């Protein structure tokens, strides 16, 4: 029973390139959350998606960042024209329902993005 | 809005020492409270949770009690091991589909 799968584990991009981060939720989970962890900081919420729908993107920067969770396939977090400040660990989490009393998140191992 | 405040780290303890990591929160309504643990190079793992006042969550020797009157959820362990060295995050969820709000994390270092 695979957990939340994220790939790649490490990604290096030059300034101005695009970064694509993938997340496959646990089997049976239809809710996906993306968080960003900057060095020496906690996790900051970015976006919450259900299949084919963005439910809450209040934590996403307005420009260059986008996310999707198609009917088939993994959730994708896309960062266009990356800058050094985008260097961080990006974590995906999934849950079978809303992240309320009966659930906690199940996290993936993260993608560590380095912009050079 | 919701917020979680944790004690600053790093916390350095000798093996078998008693651990307390303080956590207080601000939230609307009656949130669920969580502790997550992050080992080096890995994602976060749910350690324990409590869903209502006076509930005690426990796992792997760790425990935390939901204190509504003091809005706290302090993490404790009676005897830490070197393998407990990690970053610990306190978190809350106010219900519904709202996203989970995390504290900034407290790094624990246990030395032999």
Interface residues (C-beta under 8 A of the other chain):
Chain A: X4 X6 X33 X35 X41 X42 X43 X45 X48 X55 X56 X59 X91 X93 X98 X99 X100 X101 X102 X104 X105 X106 X107 X108 X109 X110
Chain B: X32 X34 X36 X41 X42 X43 X44 X45 X46 X49 X51 X89 X93 X95 X96 X97 X98 X99 X100 X101 X102 X103 X104 X105
